[in-house]
Amino acid sequence: MKELTIIVTVKQVPDTAEVRIDPETNSLMREGVPSIINPEDLNAVEAALSLKEQYGGTVTAVTMGPPQAQEVLEEVVAMGVDRAVLLTDRAFAGSDTLVTAFTLSRGIMKLGTFDLIICGRQAIDGDTAQVGPQVASFLDLPQVTYADRIEIVDDCAHVQRSLEDCTELVKVCLPALVTVLGGINRPRHPSLYNIEKACDETCVSIMGAGDLKVPASMLGLNASPTGVKKIFEPERTTECRYLSGDEKEMARTLINHLKDQSIL
């Protein structure tokens, strides 16, 4: 079997543990909030690197974002990724999932032929799980989602999918796109050799809107058919009640209360 050419998509996201919401604009307040690589994208990178080690080949990481998104690409280069590409341009700003996927797909097309695209299931800042499947659609690729195991046999991917009530085994011919779950693996730590490689200023290639050769009307906010109308933090309330009586009486009171709250 020939060596694999694998592309993995990653995203820089705000650390949701520290995200705040602007009450005036209903938008996320990113100032002062640390950015991290999307957790399930780390699993996608690990899956790609593991396949490379098993079957041979190369792994290229691609992200779309502002210039500071280069940080996550340097992080995955430190893990062992061979090549990293940043799609960055003010023309990309405000893209929804559909236009993000379109932009990523056009960037991937510029990289040449490939065998497999691996994406994290979803990003923690949006939780839509839409970008991976949409990229597959724009590239006219078969796709398998919710993967927790990937094997390559005779130019096909044998993928195990973990669903709510069952496990599926799917065979898909390459090239294809697979989205992975967080439980598929445990991402490795960077090695000293690869950390030195990530420190090289040339380890990340830059693509702008002009490199994609698509009309400006197909990029960014104006091309996005969806938008966020409102975002808010749910109201948090607490109530403490003390029960008295013997064990059976307190249990009966608790059950009745839960039924009144439609919990039981």
DAPETA-V105343 format. One record per residue. N is the residue number from 0. RES is the residue in one letter. SS is DSSP state (~ for helix, > for strand, _ for the rest). NEAR is the number of other ideal C-beta (glycine too) atoms within 10 Angstrom. D_FIRST is the distance of its C-alpha to the first C-alpha in Angstrom with 1 decimal. Layout:
n=N res=RES ss=SS near=NEAR d_first=D_FIRST
n=N res=RES ss=SS near=NEAR d_first=D_FIRST
//
This chain:
n=0 res=M ss=_ near=9 d_first=0.0
n=1 res=K ss=_ near=9 d_first=3.8
n=2 res=E ss=_ near=11 d_first=6.6
n=3 res=L ss=> near=21 d_first=8.8
n=4 res=T ss=> near=19 d_first=12.2
n=5 res=I ss=> near=25 d_first=14.6
n=6 res=I ss=> near=25 d_first=18.3
n=7 res=V ss=> near=27 d_first=20.8
n=8 res=T ss=> near=27 d_first=24.4
n=9 res=V ss=_ near=27 d_first=27.3
n=10 res=K ss=_ near=24 d_first=31.1
n=11 res=Q ss=> near=23 d_first=34.2
n=12 res=V ss=> near=21 d_first=36.7
n=13 res=P ss=> near=17 d_first=40.2
n=14 res=D ss=_ near=12 d_first=40.6
n=15 res=T ss=~ near=14 d_first=42.0
n=16 res=A ss=~ near=9 d_first=44.1
n=17 res=E ss=~ near=10 d_first=46.3
n=18 res=V ss=_ near=15 d_first=46.2
n=19 res=R ss=> near=13 d_first=49.6
n=20 res=I ss=> near=13 d_first=50.7
n=21 res=D ss=_ near=12 d_first=53.2
n=22 res=P ss=_ near=9 d_first=56.0
n=23 res=E ss=_ near=6 d_first=57.0
n=24 res=T ss=_ near=9 d_first=53.7
n=25 res=N ss=_ near=12 d_first=51.8
n=26 res=S ss=_ near=11 d_first=48.8
n=27 res=L ss=> near=16 d_first=47.0
n=28 res=M ss=> near=14 d_first=48.7
n=29 res=R ss=_ near=14 d_first=46.0
n=30 res=E ss=_ near=7 d_first=48.5
n=31 res=G ss=_ near=7 d_first=48.6
n=32 res=V ss=_ near=15 d_first=45.7
n=33 res=P ss=_ near=9 d_first=42.7
n=34 res=S ss=> near=16 d_first=39.3
n=35 res=I ss=> near=19 d_first=36.2
n=36 res=I ss=> near=23 d_first=32.5
n=37 res=N ss=_ near=23 d_first=32.0
n=38 res=P ss=~ near=14 d_first=31.2
n=39 res=E ss=~ near=24 d_first=28.5
n=40 res=D ss=~ near=29 d_first=26.8
n=41 res=L ss=~ near=23 d_first=26.6
n=42 res=N ss=~ near=24 d_first=24.7
n=43 res=A ss=~ near=31 d_first=22.3
n=44 res=V ss=~ near=29 d_first=21.8
n=45 res=E ss=~ near=21 d_first=21.3
n=46 res=A ss=~ near=27 d_first=18.7
n=47 res=A ss=~ near=30 d_first=16.8
n=48 res=L ss=~ near=22 d_first=17.3
n=49 res=S ss=~ near=16 d_first=16.3
n=50 res=L ss=~ near=21 d_first=12.9
n=51 res=K ss=~ near=19 d_first=12.6
n=52 res=E ss=~ near=11 d_first=13.8
n=53 res=Q ss=~ near=12 d_first=11.5
n=54 res=Y ss=~ near=15 d_first=8.1
n=55 res=G ss=_ near=11 d_first=9.6
n=56 res=G ss=> near=19 d_first=10.9
n=57 res=T ss=> near=15 d_first=14.4
n=58 res=V ss=> near=27 d_first=16.9
n=59 res=T ss=> near=22 d_first=19.9
n=60 res=A ss=> near=28 d_first=22.9
n=61 res=V ss=> near=24 d_first=25.3
n=62 res=T ss=> near=26 d_first=28.9
n=63 res=M ss=> near=24 d_first=32.0
n=64 res=G ss=_ near=21 d_first=35.4
n=65 res=P ss=_ near=14 d_first=38.3
n=66 res=P ss=~ near=10 d_first=38.0
n=67 res=Q ss=~ near=11 d_first=38.3
n=68 res=A ss=~ near=20 d_first=35.0
n=69 res=Q ss=~ near=19 d_first=33.5
n=70 res=E ss=~ near=17 d_first=34.3
n=71 res=V ss=~ near=26 d_first=31.6
n=72 res=L ss=~ near=25 d_first=29.0
n=73 res=E ss=~ near=20 d_first=30.4
n=74 res=E ss=~ near=21 d_first=30.0
n=75 res=V ss=~ near=28 d_first=26.3
n=76 res=V ss=~ near=23 d_first=25.8
n=77 res=A ss=~ near=20 d_first=27.7
n=78 res=M ss=~ near=22 d_first=25.2
n=79 res=G ss=_ near=20 d_first=22.3
n=80 res=V ss=_ near=26 d_first=21.3
n=81 res=D ss=_ near=17 d_first=20.5
n=82 res=R ss=> near=16 d_first=22.4
n=83 res=A ss=> near=23 d_first=25.2
n=84 res=V ss=> near=20 d_first=27.0
n=85 res=L ss=> near=25 d_first=30.4
n=86 res=L ss=> near=24 d_first=31.8
n=87 res=T ss=_ near=20 d_first=35.5
n=88 res=D ss=_ near=20 d_first=38.5
n=89 res=R ss=~ near=11 d_first=41.8
n=90 res=A ss=~ near=20 d_first=40.9
n=91 res=F ss=~ near=21 d_first=38.3
n=92 res=A ss=_ near=12 d_first=41.1
n=93 res=G ss=_ near=14 d_first=42.0
n=94 res=S ss=_ near=20 d_first=38.8
n=95 res=D ss=_ near=19 d_first=38.4
n=96 res=T ss=~ near=20 d_first=35.1
n=97 res=L ss=~ near=17 d_first=34.6
n=98 res=V ss=~ near=22 d_first=35.3
n=99 res=T ss=~ near=24 d_first=33.3
n=100 res=A ss=~ near=24 d_first=30.2
n=101 res=F ss=~ near=21 d_first=31.0
n=102 res=T ss=~ near=26 d_first=31.4
n=103 res=L ss=~ near=26 d_first=28.1
n=104 res=S ss=~ near=20 d_first=26.3
n=105 res=R ss=~ near=20 d_first=27.9
n=106 res=G ss=~ near=21 d_first=27.0
n=107 res=I ss=~ near=21 d_first=23.3
n=108 res=M ss=~ near=14 d_first=23.5
n=109 res=K ss=~ near=13 d_first=24.9
n=110 res=L ss=_ near=15 d_first=21.9
n=111 res=G ss=_ near=8 d_first=19.7
n=112 res=T ss=_ near=7 d_first=16.4
n=113 res=F ss=_ near=21 d_first=14.5
n=114 res=D ss=_ near=19 d_first=12.0
n=115 res=L ss=> near=24 d_first=14.3
n=116 res=I ss=> near=27 d_first=18.0
n=117 res=I ss=> near=28 d_first=19.5
n=118 res=C ss=> near=32 d_first=23.3
n=119 res=G ss=> near=28 d_first=25.9
n=120 res=R ss=_ near=20 d_first=27.7
n=121 res=Q ss=_ near=21 d_first=30.9
n=122 res=A ss=_ near=24 d_first=33.1
n=123 res=I ss=_ near=18 d_first=36.2
n=124 res=D ss=_ near=17 d_first=38.5
n=125 res=G ss=_ near=16 d_first=38.1
n=126 res=D ss=_ near=10 d_first=36.4
n=127 res=T ss=_ near=14 d_first=35.5
n=128 res=A ss=_ near=17 d_first=31.7
n=129 res=Q ss=_ near=17 d_first=31.7
n=130 res=V ss=~ near=24 d_first=29.9
n=131 res=G ss=~ near=27 d_first=26.3
n=132 res=P ss=~ near=19 d_first=26.8
n=133 res=Q ss=~ near=20 d_first=28.8
n=134 res=V ss=~ near=27 d_first=26.2
n=135 res=A ss=~ near=23 d_first=23.8
n=136 res=S ss=~ near=15 d_first=26.7
n=137 res=F ss=~ near=17 d_first=27.4
n=138 res=L ss=_ near=19 d_first=23.8
n=139 res=D ss=_ near=8 d_first=23.7
n=140 res=L ss=_ near=19 d_first=20.8
n=141 res=P ss=> near=14 d_first=20.4
n=142 res=Q ss=> near=19 d_first=21.4
n=143 res=V ss=> near=22 d_first=21.6
n=144 res=T ss=> near=20 d_first=24.4
n=145 res=Y ss=> near=19 d_first=25.7
n=146 res=A ss=> near=24 d_first=22.5
n=147 res=D ss=> near=17 d_first=22.9
n=148 res=R ss=> near=17 d_first=19.4
n=149 res=I ss=> near=21 d_first=15.9
n=150 res=E ss=> near=13 d_first=12.7
n=151 res=I ss=> near=17 d_first=9.3
n=152 res=V ss=> near=9 d_first=8.3
n=153 res=D ss=_ near=9 d_first=6.6
n=154 res=D ss=_ near=12 d_first=7.1
n=155 res=C ss=> near=14 d_first=10.4
n=156 res=A ss=> near=25 d_first=12.4
n=157 res=H ss=> near=15 d_first=14.7
n=158 res=V ss=> near=22 d_first=17.8
n=159 res=Q ss=> near=16 d_first=21.0
n=160 res=R ss=> near=18 d_first=24.0
n=161 res=S ss=> near=14 d_first=27.3
n=162 res=L ss=_ near=9 d_first=30.3
n=163 res=E ss=_ near=5 d_first=34.0
n=164 res=D ss=_ near=4 d_first=34.6
n=165 res=C ss=_ near=7 d_first=31.3
n=166 res=T ss=> near=11 d_first=27.6
n=167 res=E ss=> near=12 d_first=25.1
n=168 res=L ss=> near=9 d_first=21.5
n=169 res=V ss=> near=17 d_first=19.8
n=170 res=K ss=> near=12 d_first=16.6
n=171 res=V ss=> near=17 d_first=15.9
n=172 res=C ss=> near=10 d_first=13.5
n=173 res=L ss=_ near=16 d_first=12.3
n=174 res=P ss=_ near=19 d_first=14.0
n=175 res=A ss=> near=21 d_first=16.5
n=176 res=L ss=> near=26 d_first=19.0
n=177 res=V ss=> near=27 d_first=19.8
n=178 res=T ss=> near=26 d_first=23.0
n=179 res=V ss=> near=29 d_first=23.4
n=180 res=L ss=_ near=20 d_first=26.5
n=181 res=G ss=~ near=16 d_first=28.2
n=182 res=G ss=~ near=11 d_first=27.7
n=183 res=I ss=~ near=24 d_first=23.9
n=184 res=N ss=_ near=19 d_first=24.2
n=185 res=R ss=_ near=10 d_first=26.6
n=186 res=P ss=_ near=20 d_first=26.0
n=187 res=R ss=_ near=14 d_first=26.1
n=188 res=H ss=_ near=9 d_first=28.9
n=189 res=P ss=_ near=17 d_first=28.6
n=190 res=S ss=_ near=12 d_first=28.4
n=191 res=L ss=~ near=8 d_first=31.1
n=192 res=Y ss=~ near=9 d_first=28.7
n=193 res=N ss=~ near=18 d_first=27.2
n=194 res=I ss=~ near=15 d_first=30.8
n=195 res=E ss=~ near=10 d_first=31.9
n=196 res=K ss=~ near=17 d_first=29.0
n=197 res=A ss=~ near=19 d_first=30.2
n=198 res=C ss=_ near=11 d_first=33.7
n=199 res=D ss=_ near=10 d_first=32.8
n=200 res=E ss=~ near=6 d_first=34.3
n=201 res=T ss=~ near=5 d_first=31.5
n=202 res=C ss=~ near=18 d_first=28.8
n=203 res=V ss=> near=20 d_first=29.4
n=204 res=S ss=> near=15 d_first=29.3
n=205 res=I ss=> near=12 d_first=31.9
n=206 res=M ss=> near=19 d_first=31.9
n=207 res=G ss=_ near=13 d_first=35.1
n=208 res=A ss=~ near=20 d_first=36.3
n=209 res=G ss=~ near=10 d_first=36.7
n=210 res=D ss=~ near=14 d_first=33.1
n=211 res=L ss=~ near=21 d_first=32.0
n=212 res=K ss=_ near=9 d_first=34.4
n=213 res=V ss=_ near=15 d_first=35.6
n=214 res=P ss=_ near=9 d_first=39.3
n=215 res=A ss=~ near=12 d_first=41.0
n=216 res=S ss=~ near=8 d_first=42.2
n=217 res=M ss=~ near=15 d_first=38.7
n=218 res=L ss=_ near=23 d_first=38.4
n=219 res=G ss=~ near=20 d_first=40.2
n=220 res=L ss=~ near=13 d_first=43.1
n=221 res=N ss=~ near=12 d_first=44.6
n=222 res=A ss=~ near=20 d_first=41.5
n=223 res=S ss=_ near=16 d_first=41.0
n=224 res=P ss=_ near=8 d_first=42.3
n=225 res=T ss=_ near=11 d_first=42.9
n=226 res=G ss=_ near=8 d_first=44.7
n=227 res=V ss=_ near=10 d_first=46.1
n=228 res=K ss=_ near=6 d_first=49.7
n=229 res=K ss=_ near=6 d_first=50.6
n=230 res=I ss=_ near=11 d_first=49.2
n=231 res=F ss=_ near=8 d_first=51.3
n=232 res=E ss=_ near=9 d_first=51.4
n=233 res=P ss=_ near=5 d_first=52.5
n=234 res=E ss=_ near=5 d_first=56.0
n=235 res=R ss=_ near=5 d_first=56.1
n=236 res=T ss=_ near=5 d_first=59.1
n=237 res=T ss=_ near=4 d_first=59.9
n=238 res=E ss=_ near=4 d_first=62.6
n=239 res=C ss=_ near=4 d_first=63.8
n=240 res=R ss=_ near=7 d_first=66.0
n=241 res=Y ss=_ near=5 d_first=67.6
n=242 res=L ss=_ near=12 d_first=68.3
n=243 res=S ss=_ near=7 d_first=71.3
n=244 res=G ss=_ near=10 d_first=72.5
n=245 res=D ss=_ near=7 d_first=71.2
n=246 res=E ss=~ near=8 d_first=67.5
n=247 res=K ss=~ near=8 d_first=67.7
n=248 res=E ss=~ near=11 d_first=69.6
n=249 res=M ss=~ near=13 d_first=67.2
n=250 res=A ss=~ near=12 d_first=64.2
n=251 res=R ss=~ near=12 d_first=65.9
n=252 res=T ss=~ near=14 d_first=66.6
n=253 res=L ss=~ near=13 d_first=63.0
n=254 res=I ss=~ near=12 d_first=61.7
n=255 res=N ss=~ near=11 d_first=64.2
n=256 res=H ss=~ near=13 d_first=63.3
n=257 res=L ss=~ near=11 d_first=59.6
n=258 res=K ss=~ near=10 d_first=60.4
n=259 res=D ss=~ near=9 d_first=62.6
n=260 res=Q ss=_ near=8 d_first=59.7
n=261 res=S ss=_ near=6 d_first=57.4
n=262 res=I ss=_ near=8 d_first=55.1
n=263 res=L ss=_ near=10 d_first=55.8
//
